């Protein structure tokens, strides 16, 4: 899977996109609100690691999601 942080403008908040190996969007959520159903994407138990990754993730750079 891949992850990208999208910069919001004015009243639009920053968002996180999680995409699969074919770059199909599988999750889209606000950067300031953690994803609720992480088990749906096989990330259960890794919420803290995901939150730390999101905090340090640069805007607009697609990265391989490895937790």
PDB file of N, CA, C and O in Angstrom:
ATOM      1  N   UNK A   1       0.837  -1.173   0.000  1.00  0.00           N
ATOM      2  CA  UNK A   1       0.000   0.000   0.000  1.00  0.00           C
ATOM      3  C   UNK A   1       0.884   1.239   0.000  1.00  0.00           C
ATOM      4  O   UNK A   1       2.061   1.192   0.355  1.00  0.00           O
ATOM      5  N   UNK A   2       0.279   2.347  -0.409  1.00  0.00           N
ATOM      6  CA  UNK A   2       0.977   3.627  -0.472  1.00  0.00           C
ATOM      7  C   UNK A   2       0.199   4.672   0.307  1.00  0.00           C
ATOM      8  O   UNK A   2      -1.010   4.546   0.499  1.00  0.00           O
ATOM      9  N   UNK A   3       0.903   5.708   0.754  1.00  0.00           N
ATOM     10  CA  UNK A   3       0.294   6.774   1.534  1.00  0.00           C
ATOM     11  C   UNK A   3       0.782   8.114   0.999  1.00  0.00           C
ATOM     12  O   UNK A   3       1.941   8.254   0.609  1.00  0.00           O
ATOM     13  N   UNK A   4      -0.114   9.095   0.986  1.00  0.00           N
ATOM     14  CA  UNK A   4       0.223  10.453   0.563  1.00  0.00           C
ATOM     15  C   UNK A   4      -0.551  11.442   1.430  1.00  0.00           C
ATOM     16  O   UNK A   4      -1.708  11.208   1.779  1.00  0.00           O
ATOM     17  N   UNK A   5       0.096  12.537   1.767  1.00  0.00           N
ATOM     18  CA  UNK A   5      -0.522  13.596   2.568  1.00  0.00           C
ATOM     19  C   UNK A   5      -0.818  14.763   1.631  1.00  0.00           C
ATOM     20  O   UNK A   5       0.080  15.261   0.952  1.00  0.00           O
ATOM     21  N   UNK A   6      -2.079  15.198   1.594  1.00  0.00           N
ATOM     22  CA  UNK A   6      -2.531  16.251   0.700  1.00  0.00           C
ATOM     23  C   UNK A   6      -2.781  17.521   1.505  1.00  0.00           C
ATOM     24  O   UNK A   6      -3.536  17.505   2.476  1.00  0.00           O
ATOM     25  N   UNK A   7      -2.149  18.618   1.104  1.00  0.00           N
ATOM     26  CA  UNK A   7      -2.261  19.897   1.801  1.00  0.00           C
ATOM     27  C   UNK A   7      -3.602  20.550   1.488  1.00  0.00           C
ATOM     28  O   UNK A   7      -3.975  20.692   0.324  1.00  0.00           O
ATOM     29  N   UNK A   8      -4.320  20.944   2.529  1.00  0.00           N
ATOM     30  CA  UNK A   8      -5.576  21.651   2.357  1.00  0.00           C
ATOM     31  C   UNK A   8      -5.331  23.143   2.181  1.00  0.00           C
ATOM     32  O   UNK A   8      -4.235  23.637   2.447  1.00  0.00           O
ATOM     33  N   UNK A   9      -6.358  23.855   1.733  1.00  0.00           N
ATOM     34  CA  UNK A   9      -6.255  25.302   1.541  1.00  0.00           C
ATOM     35  C   UNK A   9      -7.424  25.972   2.249  1.00  0.00           C
ATOM     36  O   UNK A   9      -8.547  25.468   2.254  1.00  0.00           O
ATOM     37  N   UNK A  10      -7.129  27.116   2.844  1.00  0.00           N
ATOM     38  CA  UNK A  10      -8.150  27.927   3.542  1.00  0.00           C
ATOM     39  C   UNK A  10      -8.918  27.067   4.549  1.00  0.00           C
ATOM     40  O   UNK A  10      -8.342  26.621   5.541  1.00  0.00           O
ATOM     41  N   UNK A  11     -10.203  26.832   4.307  1.00  0.00           N
ATOM     42  CA  UNK A  11     -11.025  26.078   5.259  1.00  0.00           C
ATOM     43  C   UNK A  11     -10.984  24.572   5.025  1.00  0.00           C
ATOM     44  O   UNK A  11     -11.557  23.812   5.806  1.00  0.00           O
ATOM     45  N   UNK A  12     -10.318  24.135   3.970  1.00  0.00           N
ATOM     46  CA  UNK A  12     -10.224  22.706   3.674  1.00  0.00           C
ATOM     47  C   UNK A  12      -9.032  22.129   4.439  1.00  0.00           C
ATOM     48  O   UNK A  12      -7.910  22.606   4.268  1.00  0.00           O
ATOM     49  N   UNK A  13      -9.249  21.118   5.273  1.00  0.00           N
ATOM     50  CA  UNK A  13      -8.145  20.558   6.080  1.00  0.00           C
ATOM     51  C   UNK A  13      -7.203  19.680   5.266  1.00  0.00           C
ATOM     52  O   UNK A  13      -7.494  19.333   4.122  1.00  0.00           O
ATOM     53  N   UNK A  14      -6.080  19.328   5.863  1.00  0.00           N
ATOM     54  CA  UNK A  14      -5.137  18.389   5.258  1.00  0.00           C
ATOM     55  C   UNK A  14      -5.760  16.989   5.280  1.00  0.00           C
ATOM     56  O   UNK A  14      -6.463  16.628   6.224  1.00  0.00           O
ATOM     57  N   UNK A  15      -5.497  16.218   4.241  1.00  0.00           N
ATOM     58  CA  UNK A  15      -6.044  14.873   4.140  1.00  0.00           C
ATOM     59  C   UNK A  15      -4.948  13.847   3.892  1.00  0.00           C
ATOM     60  O   UNK A  15      -3.866  14.172   3.404  1.00  0.00           O
ATOM     61  N   UNK A  16      -5.254  12.610   4.237  1.00  0.00           N
ATOM     62  CA  UNK A  16      -4.377  11.470   4.002  1.00  0.00           C
ATOM     63  C   UNK A  16      -5.098  10.528   3.041  1.00  0.00           C
ATOM     64  O   UNK A  16      -6.287  10.252   3.196  1.00  0.00           O
ATOM     65  N   UNK A  17      -4.360  10.042   2.051  1.00  0.00           N
ATOM     66  CA  UNK A  17      -4.894   9.029   1.144  1.00  0.00           C
ATOM     67  C   UNK A  17      -4.057   7.766   1.309  1.00  0.00           C
ATOM     68  O   UNK A  17      -2.828   7.827   1.354  1.00  0.00           O
ATOM     69  N   UNK A  18      -4.720   6.640   1.396  1.00  0.00           N
ATOM     70  CA  UNK A  18      -4.044   5.348   1.387  1.00  0.00           C
ATOM     71  C   UNK A  18      -4.513   4.639   0.123  1.00  0.00           C
ATOM     72  O   UNK A  18      -5.711   4.499  -0.121  1.00  0.00           O
ATOM     73  N   UNK A  19      -3.546   4.195  -0.673  1.00  0.00           N
ATOM     74  CA  UNK A  19      -3.845   3.550  -1.952  1.00  0.00           C
ATOM     75  C   UNK A  19      -3.226   2.152  -1.991  1.00  0.00           C
ATOM     76  O   UNK A  19      -2.198   1.902  -1.361  1.00  0.00           O
ATOM     77  N   UNK A  20      -3.858   1.254  -2.732  1.00  0.00           N
ATOM     78  CA  UNK A  20      -3.330  -0.107  -2.834  1.00  0.00           C
ATOM     79  C   UNK A  20      -2.230  -0.187  -3.889  1.00  0.00           C
ATOM     80  O   UNK A  20      -1.805   0.842  -4.414  1.00  0.00           O
ATOM     81  N   UNK A  21      -1.766  -1.389  -4.205  1.00  0.00           N
ATOM     82  CA  UNK A  21      -0.650  -1.579  -5.137  1.00  0.00           C
ATOM     83  C   UNK A  21      -0.970  -1.094  -6.544  1.00  0.00           C
ATOM     84  O   UNK A  21      -0.060  -0.781  -7.311  1.00  0.00           O
ATOM     85  N   UNK A  22      -2.259  -1.027  -6.894  1.00  0.00           N
ATOM     86  CA  UNK A  22      -2.683  -0.526  -8.206  1.00  0.00           C
ATOM     87  C   UNK A  22      -3.043   0.962  -8.147  1.00  0.00           C
ATOM     88  O   UNK A  22      -3.618   1.505  -9.091  1.00  0.00           O
ATOM     89  N   UNK A  23      -2.705   1.609  -7.045  1.00  0.00           N
ATOM     90  CA  UNK A  23      -2.959   3.028  -6.789  1.00  0.00           C
ATOM     91  C   UNK A  23      -4.451   3.374  -6.717  1.00  0.00           C
ATOM     92  O   UNK A  23      -4.840   4.522  -6.936  1.00  0.00           O
ATOM     93  N   UNK A  24      -5.273   2.380  -6.411  1.00  0.00           N
ATOM     94  CA  UNK A  24      -6.697   2.599  -6.204  1.00  0.00           C
ATOM     95  C   UNK A  24      -6.885   3.114  -4.783  1.00  0.00           C
ATOM     96  O   UNK A  24      -6.320   2.559  -3.840  1.00  0.00           O
ATOM     97  N   UNK A  25      -7.667   4.164  -4.627  1.00  0.00           N
ATOM     98  CA  UNK A  25      -7.912   4.765  -3.322  1.00  0.00           C
ATOM     99  C   UNK A  25      -8.684   3.801  -2.427  1.00  0.00           C
ATOM    100  O   UNK A  25      -9.777   3.360  -2.782  1.00  0.00           O
ATOM    101  N   UNK A  26      -8.111   3.470  -1.255  1.00  0.00           N
ATOM    102  CA  UNK A  26      -8.791   2.568  -0.319  1.00  0.00           C
ATOM    103  C   UNK A  26      -9.187   3.276   0.973  1.00  0.00           C
ATOM    104  O   UNK A  26     -10.056   2.794   1.700  1.00  0.00           O
ATOM    105  N   UNK A  27      -8.554   4.423   1.269  1.00  0.00           N
ATOM    106  CA  UNK A  27      -8.917   5.194   2.461  1.00  0.00           C
ATOM    107  C   UNK A  27      -8.583   6.653   2.213  1.00  0.00           C
ATOM    108  O   UNK A  27      -7.590   6.985   1.564  1.00  0.00           O
ATOM    109  N   UNK A  28      -9.443   7.521   2.748  1.00  0.00           N
ATOM    110  CA  UNK A  28      -9.288   8.967   2.602  1.00  0.00           C
ATOM    111  C   UNK A  28      -9.820   9.578   3.884  1.00  0.00           C
ATOM    112  O   UNK A  28     -11.008   9.454   4.181  1.00  0.00           O
ATOM    113  N   UNK A  29      -8.955  10.238   4.651  1.00  0.00           N
ATOM    114  CA  UNK A  29      -9.398  10.772   5.932  1.00  0.00           C
ATOM    115  C   UNK A  29      -8.585  12.005   6.296  1.00  0.00           C
ATOM    116  O   UNK A  29      -7.503  12.233   5.754  1.00  0.00           O
ATOM    117  N   UNK A  30      -9.116  12.793   7.214  1.00  0.00           N
ATOM    118  CA  UNK A  30      -8.431  13.999   7.661  1.00  0.00           C
ATOM    119  C   UNK A  30      -7.165  13.644   8.427  1.00  0.00           C
ATOM    120  O   UNK A  30      -7.141  12.680   9.191  1.00  0.00           O
ATOM    121  N   UNK A  31      -6.118  14.427   8.216  1.00  0.00           N
ATOM    122  CA  UNK A  31      -4.832  14.165   8.880  1.00  0.00           C
ATOM    123  C   UNK A  31      -4.926  14.379  10.384  1.00  0.00           C
ATOM    124  O   UNK A  31      -4.188  13.749  11.142  1.00  0.00           O
ATOM    125  N   UNK A  32      -5.821  15.256  10.829  1.00  0.00           N
ATOM    126  CA  UNK A  32      -5.931  15.535  12.257  1.00  0.00           C
ATOM    127  C   UNK A  32      -6.892  14.594  12.980  1.00  0.00           C
ATOM    128  O   UNK A  32      -7.039  14.674  14.199  1.00  0.00           O
ATOM    129  N   UNK A  33      -7.542  13.710  12.241  1.00  0.00           N
ATOM    130  CA  UNK A  33      -8.444  12.720  12.842  1.00  0.00           C
ATOM    131  C   UNK A  33      -8.004  11.339  12.393  1.00  0.00           C
ATOM    132  O   UNK A  33      -8.102  11.007  11.212  1.00  0.00           O
ATOM    133  N   UNK A  34      -7.524  10.537  13.322  1.00  0.00           N
ATOM    134  CA  UNK A  34      -7.019   9.210  12.945  1.00  0.00           C
ATOM    135  C   UNK A  34      -8.097   8.331  12.322  1.00  0.00           C
ATOM    136  O   UNK A  34      -9.286   8.475  12.604  1.00  0.00           O
ATOM    137  N   UNK A  35      -7.658   7.440  11.490  1.00  0.00           N
ATOM    138  CA  UNK A  35      -8.537   6.487  10.825  1.00  0.00           C
ATOM    139  C   UNK A  35      -9.153   5.549  11.860  1.00  0.00           C
ATOM    140  O   UNK A  35      -8.446   5.000  12.706  1.00  0.00           O
ATOM    141  N   UNK A  36     -10.450   5.370  11.791  1.00  0.00           N
ATOM    142  CA  UNK A  36     -11.156   4.569  12.789  1.00  0.00           C
ATOM    143  C   UNK A  36     -11.082   3.057  12.509  1.00  0.00           C
ATOM    144  O   UNK A  36     -10.844   2.270  13.425  1.00  0.00           O
ATOM    145  N   UNK A  37     -11.280   2.663  11.280  1.00  0.00           N
ATOM    146  CA  UNK A  37     -11.388   1.244  10.928  1.00  0.00           C
ATOM    147  C   UNK A  37     -10.107   0.723  10.286  1.00  0.00           C
ATOM    148  O   UNK A  37     -10.141   0.239   9.154  1.00  0.00           O
ATOM    149  N   UNK A  38      -8.979   0.812  10.987  1.00  0.00           N
ATOM    150  CA  UNK A  38      -7.697   0.390  10.412  1.00  0.00           C
ATOM    151  C   UNK A  38      -7.621  -1.116  10.172  1.00  0.00           C
ATOM    152  O   UNK A  38      -6.843  -1.560   9.327  1.00  0.00           O
ATOM    153  N   UNK A  39      -8.413  -1.913  10.899  1.00  0.00           N
ATOM    154  CA  UNK A  39      -8.382  -3.359  10.698  1.00  0.00           C
ATOM    155  C   UNK A  39      -8.892  -3.721   9.299  1.00  0.00           C
ATOM    156  O   UNK A  39      -8.559  -4.781   8.769  1.00  0.00           O
ATOM    157  N   UNK A  40      -9.686  -2.850   8.715  1.00  0.00           N
ATOM    158  CA  UNK A  40     -10.214  -3.062   7.369  1.00  0.00           C
ATOM    159  C   UNK A  40      -9.078  -3.107   6.330  1.00  0.00           C
ATOM    160  O   UNK A  40      -9.227  -3.707   5.265  1.00  0.00           O
ATOM    161  N   UNK A  41      -7.953  -2.471   6.651  1.00  0.00           N
ATOM    162  CA  UNK A  41      -6.828  -2.389   5.728  1.00  0.00           C
ATOM    163  C   UNK A  41      -5.626  -3.207   6.205  1.00  0.00           C
ATOM    164  O   UNK A  41      -4.535  -3.086   5.648  1.00  0.00           O
ATOM    165  N   UNK A  42      -5.818  -4.032   7.222  1.00  0.00           N
ATOM    166  CA  UNK A  42      -4.746  -4.871   7.732  1.00  0.00           C
ATOM    167  C   UNK A  42      -3.747  -4.114   8.583  1.00  0.00           C
ATOM    168  O   UNK A  42      -2.591  -4.525   8.689  1.00  0.00           O
ATOM    169  N   UNK A  43      -4.170  -3.015   9.191  1.00  0.00           N
ATOM    170  CA  UNK A  43      -3.263  -2.195  10.004  1.00  0.00           C
ATOM    171  C   UNK A  43      -3.621  -2.205  11.486  1.00  0.00           C
ATOM    172  O   UNK A  43      -3.185  -1.326  12.230  1.00  0.00           O
ATOM    173  N   UNK A  44      -4.410  -3.189  11.925  1.00  0.00           N
ATOM    174  CA  UNK A  44      -4.790  -3.249  13.331  1.00  0.00           C
ATOM    175  C   UNK A  44      -3.569  -3.406  14.216  1.00  0.00           C
ATOM    176  O   UNK A  44      -2.648  -4.158  13.897  1.00  0.00           O
ATOM    177  N   UNK A  45      -3.569  -2.692  15.328  1.00  0.00           N
ATOM    178  CA  UNK A  45      -2.454  -2.723  16.264  1.00  0.00           C
ATOM    179  C   UNK A  45      -1.323  -1.787  15.886  1.00  0.00           C
ATOM    180  O   UNK A  45      -0.330  -1.701  16.609  1.00  0.00           O
ATOM    181  N   UNK A  46      -1.449  -1.090  14.782  1.00  0.00           N
ATOM    182  CA  UNK A  46      -0.391  -0.196  14.319  1.00  0.00           C
ATOM    183  C   UNK A  46      -0.848   1.259  14.279  1.00  0.00           C
ATOM    184  O   UNK A  46      -0.278   2.074  13.552  1.00  0.00           O
ATOM    185  N   UNK A  47      -1.876   1.581  15.061  1.00  0.00           N
ATOM    186  CA  UNK A  47      -2.443   2.922  15.047  1.00  0.00           C
ATOM    187  C   UNK A  47      -1.427   3.987  15.472  1.00  0.00           C
ATOM    188  O   UNK A  47      -1.363   5.061  14.873  1.00  0.00           O
ATOM    189  N   UNK A  48      -0.632   3.686  16.510  1.00  0.00           N
ATOM    190  CA  UNK A  48       0.354   4.658  16.989  1.00  0.00           C
ATOM    191  C   UNK A  48       1.450   4.893  15.953  1.00  0.00           C
ATOM    192  O   UNK A  48       1.885   6.026  15.745  1.00  0.00           O
ATOM    193  N   UNK A  49       1.892   3.814  15.303  1.00  0.00           N
ATOM    194  CA  UNK A  49       2.916   3.942  14.256  1.00  0.00           C
ATOM    195  C   UNK A  49       2.382   4.750  13.074  1.00  0.00           C
ATOM    196  O   UNK A  49       3.094   5.580  12.508  1.00  0.00           O
ATOM    197  N   UNK A  50       1.125   4.501  12.709  1.00  0.00           N
ATOM    198  CA  UNK A  50       0.503   5.219  11.605  1.00  0.00           C
ATOM    199  C   UNK A  50       0.367   6.699  11.928  1.00  0.00           C
ATOM    200  O   UNK A  50       0.624   7.549  11.075  1.00  0.00           O
ATOM    201  N   UNK A  51      -0.036   7.013  13.156  1.00  0.00           N
ATOM    202  CA  UNK A  51      -0.175   8.401  13.585  1.00  0.00           C
ATOM    203  C   UNK A  51       1.172   9.126  13.555  1.00  0.00           C
ATOM    204  O   UNK A  51       1.242  10.275  13.121  1.00  0.00           O
ATOM    205  N   UNK A  52       2.237   8.470  14.011  1.00  0.00           N
ATOM    206  CA  UNK A  52       3.576   9.067  13.987  1.00  0.00           C
ATOM    207  C   UNK A  52       4.048   9.272  12.544  1.00  0.00           C
ATOM    208  O   UNK A  52       4.659  10.294  12.233  1.00  0.00           O
ATOM    209  N   UNK A  53       3.772   8.321  11.677  1.00  0.00           N
ATOM    210  CA  UNK A  53       4.135   8.438  10.270  1.00  0.00           C
ATOM    211  C   UNK A  53       3.422   9.619   9.620  1.00  0.00           C
ATOM    212  O   UNK A  53       4.035  10.385   8.877  1.00  0.00           O
ATOM    213  N   UNK A  54       2.133   9.767   9.897  1.00  0.00           N
ATOM    214  CA  UNK A  54       1.347  10.862   9.320  1.00  0.00           C
ATOM    215  C   UNK A  54       1.887  12.213   9.768  1.00  0.00           C
ATOM    216  O   UNK A  54       1.940  13.158   8.981  1.00  0.00           O
ATOM    217  N   UNK A  55       2.286  12.303  11.025  1.00  0.00           N
ATOM    218  CA  UNK A  55       2.810  13.560  11.558  1.00  0.00           C
ATOM    219  C   UNK A  55       4.081  13.995  10.827  1.00  0.00           C
ATOM    220  O   UNK A  55       4.269  15.185  10.578  1.00  0.00           O
ATOM    221  N   UNK A  56       4.953  13.049  10.481  1.00  0.00           N
ATOM    222  CA  UNK A  56       6.238  13.348   9.846  1.00  0.00           C
ATOM    223  C   UNK A  56       6.196  13.284   8.323  1.00  0.00           C
ATOM    224  O   UNK A  56       7.192  13.595   7.670  1.00  0.00           O
ATOM    225  N   UNK A  57       5.077  12.891   7.752  1.00  0.00           N
ATOM    226  CA  UNK A  57       4.962  12.717   6.312  1.00  0.00           C
ATOM    227  C   UNK A  57       4.972  14.066   5.583  1.00  0.00           C
ATOM    228  O   UNK A  57       4.211  14.964   5.944  1.00  0.00           O
ATOM    229  N   UNK A  58       5.825  14.217   4.564  1.00  0.00           N
ATOM    230  CA  UNK A  58       5.828  15.475   3.802  1.00  0.00           C
ATOM    231  C   UNK A  58       4.594  15.549   2.897  1.00  0.00           C
ATOM    232  O   UNK A  58       4.064  14.521   2.474  1.00  0.00           O
ATOM    233  N   UNK A  59       4.148  16.756   2.609  1.00  0.00           N
ATOM    234  CA  UNK A  59       2.982  16.941   1.750  1.00  0.00           C
ATOM    235  C   UNK A  59       3.313  16.612   0.295  1.00  0.00           C
ATOM    236  O   UNK A  59       4.380  16.968  -0.205  1.00  0.00           O
ATOM    237  N   UNK A  60       2.390  15.931  -0.373  1.00  0.00           N
ATOM    238  CA  UNK A  60       2.496  15.683  -1.795  1.00  0.00           C
ATOM    239  C   UNK A  60       3.491  14.635  -2.237  1.00  0.00           C
ATOM    240  O   UNK A  60       3.735  14.499  -3.436  1.00  0.00           O
ATOM    241  N   UNK A  61       4.074  13.888  -1.318  1.00  0.00           N
ATOM    242  CA  UNK A  61       5.048  12.871  -1.683  1.00  0.00           C
ATOM    243  C   UNK A  61       4.472  11.491  -1.414  1.00  0.00           C
ATOM    244  O   UNK A  61       4.219  11.125  -0.266  1.00  0.00           O
ATOM    245  N   UNK A  62       4.266  10.729  -2.482  1.00  0.00           N
ATOM    246  CA  UNK A  62       3.750   9.372  -2.374  1.00  0.00           C
ATOM    247  C   UNK A  62       4.828   8.463  -1.812  1.00  0.00           C
ATOM    248  O   UNK A  62       5.944   8.428  -2.329  1.00  0.00           O
ATOM    249  N   UNK A  63       4.499   7.721  -0.749  1.00  0.00           N
ATOM    250  CA  UNK A  63       5.472   6.825  -0.127  1.00  0.00           C
ATOM    251  C   UNK A  63       4.866   5.446   0.065  1.00  0.00           C
ATOM    252  O   UNK A  63       3.661   5.305   0.270  1.00  0.00           O
ATOM    253  N   UNK A  64       5.710   4.440  -0.004  1.00  0.00           N
ATOM    254  CA  UNK A  64       5.272   3.079   0.283  1.00  0.00           C
ATOM    255  C   UNK A  64       4.949   2.998   1.768  1.00  0.00           C
ATOM    256  O   UNK A  64       5.746   3.435   2.597  1.00  0.00           O
ATOM    257  N   UNK A  65       3.806   2.452   2.109  1.00  0.00           N
ATOM    258  CA  UNK A  65       3.375   2.321   3.490  1.00  0.00           C
ATOM    259  C   UNK A  65       3.947   1.040   4.068  1.00  0.00           C
ATOM    260  O   UNK A  65       3.488  -0.057   3.751  1.00  0.00           O
ATOM    261  N   UNK A  66       4.956   1.187   4.921  1.00  0.00           N
ATOM    262  CA  UNK A  66       5.608   0.036   5.550  1.00  0.00           C
ATOM    263  C   UNK A  66       5.621   0.241   7.051  1.00  0.00           C
ATOM    264  O   UNK A  66       6.414   1.024   7.574  1.00  0.00           O
ATOM    265  N   UNK A  67       4.736  -0.471   7.745  1.00  0.00           N
ATOM    266  CA  UNK A  67       4.661  -0.366   9.207  1.00  0.00           C
ATOM    267  C   UNK A  67       5.026  -1.684   9.838  1.00  0.00           C
ATOM    268  O   UNK A  67       5.024  -1.803  11.063  1.00  0.00           O
TER     269      UNK A  67
END
